[in-house]
Amino acid sequence: MRLLVTGREGQVAQALLALASNEVEVVALGRPVLDITDRASVDRAIAEHRPDVVVNAAAYTAVDKAESEEDAALAVNAWGAGNVAASAAAAGLPVIHVSTDYVFAGDKAEPYREDDETGPQGAYGRSKLEGERQVAAANPDHAILRTAWVYGPFGANFLKTMLRLSETRDEVRVVADQRGTPTYAPDIAEAIVAVARALRREPDDRGLRGVFHMVSGGETTWAGFAEAVFERLAAGGGKTVRVVPITTADYPTPARRPANSRLDTSRFTSAFDHTMPAWTDGVSRCMALLAKTPS
């Protein structure tokens, strides 16, 4: 199986590249070779590489910056996503599109299900929700995977920021009133491969198409996430860092974050017979990998 993955430098694309094997070939492309805001560029990439499944992992992810650059966010997250889906449809291929918990307002008491009302609170979330709509309209053979709090050994993310701060601080103030699930990029990559195989194996199964929530098992807060990182750091012989819980109001940002980013994954697990590992397991594996990687 050959996957064509957009957004080569992103965490998910890098994790998919690391997962490549004799059974799964991964062609990951980014700008300028593949620019998803240019439909012709996507068409050329598909024609040249002849994938079995197209994975759109490209995204504008600067959540706060999007508040002043909504057109730029829409260009990639909405219209670009639509280009990828349309090009895949023209080639007779399924598309897997990576979306986000930010499509929800975050004011529900329970974990969000796929059919819950959306209500993004900022420009980034609005652009990602429009992207879901564009993908669904352009290609009926689609799986839209909403995930959350992505981190991993590649690129910039919360876990790596905590490790960087630990080098110069003995305590770190972290928001404790936003709940969600840290999700390890390599686990997302494994799940995407499982979805791609299912889409190829069952081309007519409508139960494998649509929107799915795909995050690790369990839940925590950003402060809890930080504590897990520092606990593992200390256990490995690193320094002890204290987490000081604060509120969202104590750490104002241009974009509003959902207070509840928890996603119900039962539909995903049932459809694809794939269970995501616990978020704590992902943190342990990521920390162990980073400890072996020269800085």
C-alpha positions, -999 to 999 in steps of 0.1 A, spaced: 0 0 0 13 34 -9 2 65 10 7 100 -4 9 123 26 7 161 25 25 184 50 58 166 50 73 186 79 44 182 103 43 158 132 19 133 117 37 132 83 70 127 100 55 99 122 41 82 90 75 84 74 91 67 104 65 40 101 72 32 65 80 -4 57 79 -30 29 42 -33 34 34 5 37 52 29 14 49 65 25 55 94 1 54 126 21 55 159 2 53 195 12 59 229 -3 72 238 -28 69 203 -43 33 199 -32 13 230 -23 -22 221 -13 -35 256 -20 -28 249 -57 -51 222 -71 -28 216 -101 1 209 -77 -20 182 -59 -31 167 -92 5 164 -104 16 148 -72 -11 121 -74 -4 115 -111 33 111 -105 32 89 -73 0 69 -80 -9 63 -43 -36 39 -30 -48 64 -4 -42 101 0 -36 115 36 -41 152 42 -19 160 72 -10 195 60 -24 223 82 -20 259 94 -16 253 131 -6 287 145 -37 289 167 -32 324 181 -17 338 149 -48 326 130 -68 352 149 -52 379 127 -45 357 97 -78 339 92 -76 341 54 -42 323 56 -56 297 79 -86 291 56 -64 289 25 -46 258 39 -71 243 64 -103 247 43 -97 254 6 -64 234 5 -81 205 22 -108 207 -4 -82 206 -31 -67 174 -17 -100 157 -14 -111 168 -49 -79 156 -65 -81 123 -48 -117 119 -59 -108 127 -95 -82 99 -93 -107 75 -78 -89 74 -44 -100 76 -8 -88 105 13 -80 106 50 -81 141 65 -67 150 99 -89 174 119 -91 187 154 -110 190 187 -111 228 181 -142 224 160 -161 223 193 -169 251 217 -156 231 247 -186 238 269 -201 203 270 -198 184 303 -192 150 286 -167 139 259 -178 151 225 -193 126 200 -191 130 163 -227 141 159 -225 167 186 -231 203 175 -199 221 165 -191 256 175 -154 267 171 -144 295 193 -116 309 171 -103 313 136 -82 282 136 -112 260 146 -134 277 121 -109 270 93 -106 234 103 -144 229 105 -147 244 70 -120 220 59 -141 191 71 -170 204 50 -149 209 19 -135 174 22 -169 158 26 -184 177 -3 -155 170 -26 -150 133 -20 -176 109 -6 -148 83 -1 -134 101 30 -125 95 66 -121 126 87 -101 120 118 -105 145 147 -76 143 171 -62 165 199 -32 177 218 -7 162 194 29 157 204 58 135 195 95 134 189 92 155 157 88 193 155 75 217 182 49 206 207 39 209 244 60 180 256 92 193 240 84 228 253 81 215 288 115 198 284 130 230 271 116 250 300 130 224 325 165 234 315 162 268 330 133 266 355 125 248 387 88 254 384 65 259 355 30 275 356 5 255 335 -32 258 328 -52 233 348 -88 240 338 -87 227 302 -93 189 299 -84 167 270 -62 139 258 -25 142 248 -22 121 216 12 107 205 19 113 168 33 78 161 1 64 175 -18 86 152 3 73 123 -5 37 133 -42 45 134 -40 62 100 -25 31 84 -52 10 100 -78 33 85 -62 33 51 -61 -5 50 -98 -6 59 -108 19 32 -89 -1 6 -103 -34 18 -139 -23 20 -144 3 -7 -182 1 -4 -186 1 34 -202 34 43 -196 27 80 -159 34 74 -166 68 59 -174 100 76 -161 117 108 -143 98 135 -128 109 168 -93 94 173 -73 103 204 -54 83 230 -71 66 259 -78 86 291 -78 123 299 -60 149 318 -53 187 319 -24 206 305 -10 207 340 -14 170 344 3 165 310 32 186 323 34 167 356 36 134 337 65 147 316 84 160 346 78 128 366 94 108 338 122 133 335 130 129 372 127 91 371 153 91 343 178 110 364 168 145 352 160 175 374 129 178 395 105 205 382 73 216 400 41 223 381 21 253 394 -16 249 383 -31 281 369 -64 290 353 -71 299 317 -78 335 329 -43 336 344 -28 329 309 -47 350 284 -41 342 247 -54 358 215 -74 326 207 -99 310 231 -91 273 238 -119 248 245 -123 240 282 -134 205 273 -114 189 244 -124 153 254 -135 132 224 -155 100 225 -136 74 204 -161 45 205 -172 50 169 -136 49 156 -127 18 177 -158 -1 165 -155 8 129 -118 1 125 -112 -24 153 -83 -3 165 -78 9 200 -55 38 207 -30 33 236 -33 53 268 -19 88 267 4 80 296 19 52 276 26 76 247 44 100 270 66 73 284 76 61 249 82 96 236 104 105 266 124 72 262 129 80 225 140 115 231 164 104 258 182 82 232 183 110 206 213 132 206 204 169 210 
